[in-house]
Amino acid sequence: MKVFKNIFIFTSILGIGGTPYLISTIVNRIVPIPWPLYSISFLSIACSSAIGSIAILLTNEQSKSIFCAKLRRRQLLITKEPMNKKLIRINQIAVYHNKTERIKILSTIK
């Protein structure tokens, strides 16, 4: 189900980004259109693919937590806890402040 969700998100974002190109090709059949409209359509495809890649990155919970921790200037330390539970310790990088949060690592697919 997660794979279908990711495919749906990516194709819908690319479909929205490809709409200006579709409109410009349809209009070009009737009336010649100026080159800036083609440039805008190609730019929208490139921007939508970048937004799609970011959306796919942020749908994964583990990568989202690591990405958000890096944005907040925190350092990730992977430690092993008792009872075979791996936890990630996030230390905030500050001069006089040391804050630690724990995030549970998701299981891997084997």
C-alpha positions in Angstrom: 0.0 0.0 0.0 2.9 2.4 0.7 4.4 1.7 -2.7 1.1 2.6 -4.3 0.8 5.7 -2.3 4.4 6.8 -3.3 3.6 6.1 -7.0 0.4 8.0 -6.8 2.0 11.0 -5.2 4.8 11.1 -7.7 2.6 10.6 -10.8 0.1 13.2 -9.6 2.9 15.8 -9.0 4.4 15.1 -12.4 0.9 15.2 -14.0 0.3 18.7 -12.5 3.8 19.8 -13.7 3.2 18.4 -17.2 -0.1 20.2 -17.7 1.4 23.5 -19.0 3.3 21.5 -21.6 0.1 19.6 -22.7 -1.7 22.9 -23.0 1.1 24.5 -25.0 1.2 21.6 -27.5 -2.6 21.7 -28.0 -2.5 25.4 -28.5 0.4 25.1 -30.9 -1.7 22.9 -33.2 -4.1 25.9 -33.6 -1.9 28.9 -33.3 1.9 29.2 -33.1 2.9 30.0 -29.5 5.9 32.0 -28.4 9.0 30.3 -27.1 8.7 31.7 -23.5 5.6 29.5 -23.0 7.6 26.4 -24.0 10.3 27.5 -21.5 7.7 27.9 -18.7 6.3 24.5 -19.5 9.7 22.8 -19.3 10.5 24.7 -16.1 7.3 23.5 -14.6 8.2 19.9 -15.4 11.6 20.3 -13.8 10.2 22.0 -10.7 7.5 19.4 -10.3 10.0 16.5 -10.5 12.1 18.2 -7.8 9.0 18.7 -5.6 8.1 15.0 -6.2 11.5 13.9 -5.1 11.2 15.9 -1.9 7.7 14.5 -1.3 8.9 11.0 -1.7 11.8 11.7 0.7 9.5 13.1 3.3 6.9 10.3 3.2 9.5 7.9 4.8 9.2 8.4 8.5 12.8 7.5 9.4 14.3 9.7 6.7 11.9 12.5 7.6 13.0 12.5 11.3 16.7 12.5 10.3 16.1 15.3 7.7 14.2 17.4 10.3 16.9 16.8 12.9 19.6 18.0 10.4 17.5 21.1 9.6 17.3 21.9 13.3 21.1 21.6 13.6 21.1 18.6 15.7 23.6 15.8 15.7 22.4 12.1 15.3 24.1 9.5 17.4 23.1 5.8 16.9 23.3 3.9 20.1 22.5 0.3 21.1 20.1 0.0 24.0 19.4 -3.1 26.1 16.9 -5.7 24.9 18.2 -5.3 21.2 16.4 -2.0 20.6 18.3 0.4 18.5 17.6 4.0 19.2 18.9 7.2 17.7 19.9 9.9 20.1 19.6 13.4 18.7 21.9 15.9 20.4 21.3 19.6 19.8 24.4 21.4 18.7 24.6 24.5 20.8 27.3 26.1 23.0 25.7 25.9 26.4 22.8 23.6 25.6 22.6 19.8 25.3 19.2 18.4 24.6 18.6 14.7 23.7 15.6 13.1 22.1 15.1 9.5 21.3 13.7 8.1 18.0 13.0 4.5 17.4 14.6 3.0 14.3 12.2 1.2 12.0 12.8 -2.4 11.1 14.5 -3.2 7.8 13.0 -5.4 5.1 15.0 -8.6 4.5 
